[in-house]
Amino acid sequence: MIDATKLLEAAKQLNNGRNGNPPDVEAIRRAVSTAYYALFHALLKEGAERFVGPNNTSAAFETIYRGFDHSQINRVFIAIDKQTLSDSYKRRLRRSAVSQDIRDFAAIFVPLQELRHLADYSPLTQISQSEAADLIDEAESALQILTSADPNEKADLLALMLAGARAT
């Protein structure tokens, strides 16, 4: 199983450099990408465990885990980052807003996803070691938020993320 906490540890190691030397540009980029993937895999694990069960090695667990899409997660998080949800989301979530915890997680996840794209694909993007360290710290905070957020609210959002366009 992919462990989000260990991914964050790996991101820190990449960003700290080796043998007392500062990290190179590629290590910093990899650290940012790894911090994003820590949050992404934490969401996938939450979803698979909720819908199939924890400590599961079944094909169903892996199917659900792999059924989440980066773009759909992004769309849901952008849509719920409002004081009041759209009518469509109100209907599907059966609430007029989501908790501040979930909105705080989304406020970290979405920009980190965008920075991950830049780190992985934009040759001209520059990210400093201190910027990467801040992003890793934010990802660590987001992971704690996700862990403590209301399980039923998370399940509703994860279902929307997994169901894709049909659910929104």
C-alpha positions in Angstrom: 0.0 0.0 0.0 1.3 3.5 -0.8 1.8 5.4 2.4 1.1 9.2 2.1 3.2 9.9 5.2 6.2 8.1 3.7 5.7 10.0 0.5 5.9 13.3 2.4 9.1 12.0 4.1 10.6 11.2 0.7 9.6 14.7 -0.5 11.5 16.2 2.5 14.5 14.1 1.8 14.6 15.1 -1.9 14.2 18.8 -0.9 17.0 18.6 1.7 19.7 17.5 -0.7 22.3 14.8 0.0 25.5 14.7 2.0 25.2 18.3 3.1 24.8 19.6 -0.4 21.8 21.6 -1.5 19.3 19.8 -3.7 19.5 20.2 -7.4 16.6 21.6 -9.4 15.4 18.2 -10.4 15.2 17.0 -6.8 13.2 20.1 -5.8 10.8 19.5 -8.7 10.5 15.8 -7.7 9.8 16.9 -4.1 6.9 19.1 -5.1 5.5 16.3 -7.3 5.9 13.8 -4.5 4.1 16.1 -2.0 1.1 16.3 -4.4 1.1 12.5 -4.8 1.0 12.1 -1.1 -2.3 13.9 -1.0 -3.6 12.2 -4.1 -2.8 8.7 -2.8 -4.3 9.6 0.6 -7.6 10.5 -1.1 -7.5 7.3 -3.2 -6.9 5.2 0.0 -9.7 6.9 1.8 -12.1 6.2 -1.1 -11.1 2.5 -1.6 -11.2 1.8 2.1 -14.6 3.5 2.4 -16.2 1.8 -0.5 -14.5 -1.7 -0.3 -13.1 -1.9 3.2 -9.7 -1.3 4.9 -6.8 -3.7 4.6 -8.2 -5.2 1.5 -6.2 -6.8 -1.2 -9.1 -7.6 -3.6 -9.4 -6.6 -7.2 -12.3 -4.4 -6.2 -10.1 -2.4 -3.8 -7.6 -1.8 -6.6 -10.3 -1.0 -9.1 -11.8 1.7 -6.9 -8.4 3.0 -5.9 -7.4 3.4 -9.6 -10.8 4.6 -10.6 -10.2 8.2 -9.4 -9.1 10.8 -11.9 -6.9 13.8 -11.2 -9.1 16.1 -13.3 -12.4 15.0 -11.7 -10.9 15.4 -8.2 -9.8 18.9 -9.2 -13.3 19.8 -10.6 -15.0 18.7 -7.5 -12.6 20.6 -5.2 -13.0 23.7 -7.2 -16.8 23.4 -7.2 -17.0 22.9 -3.4 -14.7 25.7 -2.5 -17.6 28.1 -2.0 -19.7 29.4 0.9 -22.8 28.0 -0.8 -22.7 25.1 -3.3 -24.2 25.2 -6.7 -27.7 23.7 -7.1 -26.3 20.6 -8.7 -23.9 20.0 -5.9 -26.5 20.8 -3.3 -28.7 18.1 -4.8 -26.0 15.5 -4.9 -24.4 16.2 -1.6 -27.7 16.9 0.2 -26.2 19.9 1.9 -25.7 23.6 1.0 -22.0 23.8 1.9 -19.1 21.6 2.8 -17.2 21.9 6.1 -14.3 24.3 6.5 -12.0 21.3 6.9 -12.8 20.0 3.5 -12.5 23.4 2.0 -9.1 23.9 3.7 -7.9 20.6 2.2 -9.2 21.6 -1.3 -7.4 25.0 -0.9 -4.1 23.2 -0.5 -4.8 20.3 -2.9 -5.8 22.3 -6.0 -2.8 24.7 -6.1 -0.4 21.9 -5.2 -1.8 19.9 -8.2 -1.2 22.9 -10.5 2.4 23.3 -9.1 2.9 19.6 -9.6 2.0 20.0 -13.3 4.5 22.9 -13.6 7.2 21.0 -11.7 6.7 17.9 -13.9 6.2 19.5 -17.3 7.3 23.1 -17.5 11.0 23.4 -18.2 11.0 27.2 -17.4 9.3 27.0 -14.1 11.5 27.7 -11.1 10.8 26.5 -7.6 13.1 27.4 -4.8 14.1 25.0 -2.0 12.2 27.2 0.5 9.1 27.3 -1.7 9.2 23.5 -2.0 9.6 23.2 1.8 6.5 25.4 2.3 4.5 23.3 -0.1 5.6 20.1 1.7 4.6 21.6 5.0 1.2 22.5 3.5 0.7 19.0 2.2 1.5 17.7 5.6 -1.2 19.9 7.1 -3.6 18.9 4.5 -3.0 15.2 5.2 -3.9 15.9 8.9 -7.0 17.8 7.8 -8.1 14.9 5.6 -7.5 12.4 8.4 -9.7 14.3 10.9 -12.5 15.4 8.5 -16.0 14.0 8.9 -16.0 10.5 7.3 -19.5 10.7 5.9 -18.8 14.1 4.3 -15.6 12.6 2.8 -17.5 9.6 1.5 -20.0 11.8 -0.3 -17.3 13.9 -2.0 -15.2 10.8 -2.8 -18.3 9.3 -4.5 -18.7 12.4 -6.6 -15.1 12.2 -7.5 -15.3 8.6 -8.5 -18.6 8.8 -10.4 -17.3 11.5 -12.7 -19.5 13.7 -14.9 -22.6 11.7 -14.3 -22.7 12.8 -10.7 -22.4 16.5 -11.2 
